Amino acid sequence: MSEHEMKGGPRTFQIWRGDEAGGELVEYHLETEPGMVVLDAVLEIQREQEPDLAVRWNCKAAKCGSCSAEINGKPRLMCKTRLDHLPADEPIQVEPMRAFPPIRDLVTDVSWNYEVNKKIPPFSPRETAGEIFEIGQADTDRMSEFRKCIECFMCQDVCHILRDHRLQEKYYGPRFMVRLASLEMHPLDGVDRIDLIADQAGVGLCNITKCCTEVCPENIHITDNAIIPLKERVADERYDPLLKILRRTGRNRRDGRKKV
Amino acid sequence: MAKIDTHSYDVIVIGSGGSGLRAAIAAAEAGARTAVVCKSLLGKAHTVMAEGGMAASLGNVAPEDNWGTHFQDTMFGGKYLSNWRMAELHAREVPDRAIELEHWGAVFDRTPERKMSQRAFGGHTYNRLVHIGDRTGLELIRTLQDKTVHSGIDVFMETTVTTLIKEGDRVVGCFGFRRPTGEFISFATKALVLATGGSGRIYKITSNSQDCTGDGYHLAYAAGAEMVDMEFIQFHPTGMVYPPGVAGLLVTEAVRGEGGRLFNAKGERFMEHYDPKRMELSTRDVVARSIYTEVKEGRGSPHGGAFLDVTHLDPEYVKMRLPSMYEQFKELAGVDITKEPMQVGPTCHYFMGGIKVDADTGQTCVPGLFATGEASGGMNGANRLGGNSLGDLLVFGRRAGIGAAEVANGLEPVRLSEDAVAEAHRQAEEDLTGGHLDGAENPFKLHKELQKAMGDGVGIFRDREGLEEAIAKVEVLYGRAQAARAPSPRPDYNPGWQLCQELRNMTTVSLMIAKAALLREESRGGHSRLDFTAYDDYWAEHNIVQRGTGPDLELIPTPVLKKDDLTELVEARKLQEAAA
């Protein structure tokens, strides 16, 4: 759609209002301007109709990942979802992410993600890295795909392991598979995280349904480029007999990485 | 009165952008028990929006580059009003900060020799900006975020600070509330670092995140600190102008760095008329004024901007080097930038001015109080060069963290006076529950009025009449902001409550800007007067320092802080410019 086709006009919104005790969809009507995104509408309703409507947002430029919500049942960034890209003849439903405990209205408690991040040992250069790093652009591009992540946590929201099976104790979720992949594929990283990836982070629990990839606003190929390679590395390390022998002789590719 | 939790630390850092996190890391490394208190979630600060890169004279692309040239470029860009020592420290230390960031896990684009790549940017003599695509700020934040959580630093997310607390002359803590619950909280600290960023939200058209409400400027001012250079505001030349909802959204300077050209409605490459030597890569103040002038004189694009064109570049190159710009225009404006030009216009982007600090330590004139990053002033003078803010955050963040830790390490634990906490509590409670009372002002409406007054009178071009009118309006708004009350009394995640405090911050900042802009009767960098269009010899040598109580601001012209051993570099650059 080009800018010449942008449309405004009256639209109906159904926004979830409530807290941990429960809630319901409440209907609002708004005269919209051409090119408006869902966050514009929610903030307009907040300014003019419901001053205590709770919504979390910061940059309104799809760079911070704060305004994640379920729009017409699908996780999306409110600041990146144009009203005229949603069916014109239906109300627009805006609900909080359902995999996280509600705080109020559209705001959820995503603190679990921050706790998970603390458990992942950070980058630490291997001894041979030197003061001035030399890295190829191909390695950079591979890592950069993962480092584009804006931590909107929508992949965590749709992951069956977390959303339906509630296995937060056993699986770190797609966001942190992406984080682990960015560390694992850093050519100068000196930390061996294979046991963490296999055990505490639970990469084996992912059954590759790719729901996370579909909702990623940064178009990160979470399943293909992060999770599957991590699964393969675990398999190689733990179950490949040839690599086992090589490892005993100290000649496998994980040279330079240390267990933590 | 309900019991209010008090947490005690050696160093509290308010703000979790680049400078705040870097300060906290430095303070923790210096042995101080450190906490970060921030309004939003960790990793969401405005720094994530920085796109183009960080200027550091590593010389990976241009081996002849060195700190001295970077210093000269910064001084020239700042129209010689920068604090010389700050510009020097920045230019000298930023290469080390870039290398350090890589050691903490940051990933930057590479040269064919596998070193950090460096791109061209306006006002920089050489290719100098290390970068990763057009999301360098995100890389910086994520790296510092991971370093922070593994450095034993406590982080109080979604916590709004309403006031600093003093004991005698010294800042000893702060008071605020936790947004998710509305619970009150106070902090006792031996030293406090303000890393609260700028205040772009006083304008409607801004590239700034909603958090940028000048909190630190007001907190520091109210605690007795001095401000400097508040009249200098950077209007970034290229913000989106359409559709209305995204007006002001940043279009990175990297678009021009990669070869983007500016055209007016007549198809003229108009920068030829304004700066034929540097063209599109002239300094930001010049490009912004040029676009504004083209539009004002009737040569603007259909939506009131200029055309920014990259269609002459290879589409694959554009998608690789400017991926988020490609996405942003496709998603939000329905424009494929590899096929059609973008429409862009000036947007409020950065505050050169801020809290006046000691260059080496970030110390303000108030004992126990430090400031860094965009919250502090001095380094950028009258105009900041693109690529000089990310380095500023790291160089001076680290220095403020060390400065705060050194002061804290020499002090016994501090205590908050019960009276001070009770008074802070009373005000915050009144903001929350007083919405139904007669005379209560609606903060959402006040915010809109403030943005209009500032946009009308204190925008990219200013004159006496407009400024005086704006000051009169903002003074009234300042008074009304004291009566702002949350329209709803719910304590949990109440946006109106938050805005009451932010409005007091923003109206105070607006007064500082407008009054300093009225006093400076010349045009220089990010301050353009229609009634005083030239440089003035007196003002070439003076910064405006401000201090005061409430709306009573004292404005003190103060000689620029120079440094003898740098005179040669500065004079050489002035001669070079005169010859050109």
Interface residues (C-beta under 8 A of the other chain):
Chain A: M1 S2 E3 E5 M6 D19 E33 P34 G35 M36 V37 D40 Q46 R47 P51 D52 L53 A54 V55 R56 W57 N58 C59 K60 A61 A62 K63 C64 G65 S66 K80 R82 I103 R104 D105 V107 D109 V110 S111 Y114 N117 K118 P121 P122 F123 P125 E131 I132 F133 E134 I135 G136 Q137 T140 M143 S144 R147 K148 C149 I150 E151 S182 L183 H186 D189
Chain B: S40 L41 L42 G43 K44 A45 H46 V48 M49 I99 E102 H103 W104 G105 V107 F108 D109 R110 E113 R114 K115 M116 I132 G133 R135 G137 L138 E139 R142 D146 K147 V149 H150 M157 P180 S209 Q210 D211 Y242 P243 P244 G245 V246 L249 L250 S324 E327 Q328 E331 L332 A333 G334 V335 N442 F444 A486 P487 S488 R490 D492 Y493 N494 P495 G496
